[in-house]
Amino acid sequence: MARAFIGNVECRVQTDRDLGEGWVVSVNPSDPKVAPQVVKLQGLDKEKCTRGALEILQKSGRIDRFEA
């Protein structure tokens, strides 16, 4: 199971099937004051899409780090 971190706060990572070959990856912080971060990707492999979404979120500065 992947984990993401915003600062020192550990966030739950959830990957769900979207329409067709799409995936929705959401990073849900345990703090309800912080909004979830969501990325939609297309691909056949769930794990690769999850990792790709987490890399996108990290490079854009929306999460600090992740463990896949």
C-alpha positions in Angstrom: 0.0 0.0 0.0 1.3 3.4 -1.0 1.7 6.2 1.5 2.2 9.9 0.9 3.2 12.7 3.3 2.3 16.4 3.4 4.8 17.8 5.9 4.8 15.2 8.8 1.2 14.2 8.2 0.8 10.7 6.7 -1.9 10.5 4.1 -3.9 7.5 2.8 -3.5 6.9 -0.9 -6.5 5.4 -2.7 -6.6 4.3 -6.3 -10.0 3.6 -7.9 -11.0 2.6 -11.4 -12.5 5.4 -13.5 -14.3 5.2 -16.8 -12.6 3.0 -19.4 -8.9 2.5 -18.8 -8.7 5.5 -16.4 -7.7 5.6 -12.7 -8.3 8.2 -10.0 -5.6 8.5 -7.4 -6.5 10.4 -4.3 -4.2 11.4 -1.4 -6.4 11.8 1.7 -4.8 13.5 4.7 -5.8 12.4 8.2 -6.4 16.1 9.0 -9.9 17.1 7.8 -8.7 20.7 7.4 -6.4 19.7 4.5 -8.1 19.1 1.2 -7.5 15.8 -0.6 -5.2 15.8 -3.7 -6.6 14.1 -6.8 -5.0 13.0 -10.1 -6.6 11.2 -13.0 -4.5 9.0 -15.3 -5.0 6.5 -18.1 -3.3 3.2 -18.1 -3.7 -0.6 -17.7 -1.5 -1.1 -14.7 -2.9 0.1 -11.3 0.4 0.2 -9.5 2.2 2.2 -12.3 -0.7 4.7 -12.4 -0.5 5.1 -8.6 3.2 5.7 -8.7 2.9 8.1 -11.6 0.2 10.1 -9.9 2.3 10.3 -6.7 5.3 11.5 -8.8 3.2 14.2 -10.4 1.9 15.4 -7.0 5.5 15.5 -5.6 6.9 17.4 -8.6 4.1 19.9 -8.4 4.7 20.5 -4.7 1.3 19.2 -3.6 2.9 16.4 -1.5 6.4 16.3 0.1 7.3 12.6 -0.4 5.8 9.2 -0.9 6.5 5.5 -0.4 5.1 3.2 -3.0 
